[in-house]
Structure formats: structure tokens, C-alpha cells
Amino acid sequence: MDKMLVGLGTVTLVGYLGTALLRPHVAGEGLETTVQLFVQSLPWIIVSMFAAGLLAQWIRPPVIARFLGPETQLGGILLGALLGTLGTGSRWAMYPIAAELLAAQASSGAVFAFVTTWQLVSLTRLPAEIPFYGERFTVLRAVVSVIIAVVGGLLIEQIPRR
């Protein structure tokens, strides 16, 4: 079992037990919220896992390595950033896709850029920002976000893989 999962589970359990002893109604409300979030998220998780499983069959490691592999360097990171801006899915879909990219030999820098631009830019959300922030701020924020994703991807590439 994953050590991070066990650690986070233990901290959460201790938090619930401590809260239940000190403020039982807060712990109860927390459990109610947990059930609501679980029921709301479960369909997304199930569909995303099936989609990720199918995607794993479609993705061919040599093709991913050719376009997003470590030897592509800046080009692969830029492509990862570009692909991330096109992302429209929920985190339940995007994280398994990113994991499949890593498993298919994409560089960590390209996957970092992919996930970062998906989180920060996503071109499909930009039109929703313009009425609130204006065109200038929205475009500047998107450009700076892409730059951050690319620079972060380059930095990630400097960290040796295990």
C-alpha cells in the first residue's frame, strides 16, 4: 500500500477522532459532508478510471516518447503545456491521463507543464474570465501561467529520476 495514502489516512482518522472527542457535532457534520462529496464524485471517478484504462490501451509509449519524451527537451515541455491548455476534463480525468503519460515515457517536465497549464489556463475557461477581469488581465494571466508551466517543466527536468 502507498505510504502517502496510509499517512494521510492516519492523520485524517486522528483528526476525526480528536474532533469527535472535543466537538462531536463538528465531526458528524464533517462525515455528512464527506458522504455528500463521495456521492457527488463517485460517478466522475468511475468514468475517469474507465477512460484512463481505455486511454492506456490507446497510448503507445514510443509515440509519447517521440513527442513528449525526455530527449524532446524544451519542445516536449512546450507541447505538454499546449496540450494542457486544451484540457476540459475534471481532475478525476486529467490526473489519470497525466499518470498514463508518465507511464508511457513522457518526460516529467512535459507532464508538469501539461498539468500546470490545465490547472491555470484551460482555454475553454478563459472566455468566462473576461467579463470579470477584462481582456488585458485575462490574456496576461494566461501568458504568465504558460511561462510558469514551461519554466517549472524545465526545472523539474533538472531533478534526477529514481
PyMOL commands that set and color helices and strands:
alter all, ss='L'
color gray80, all
select helices_A, chain A and resi 3-22+24-58+61-68+70-85+91-103+108-120+126-133+135-157
alter helices_A, ss='H'
color red, helices_A
deselect
rebuild
show_as cartoon
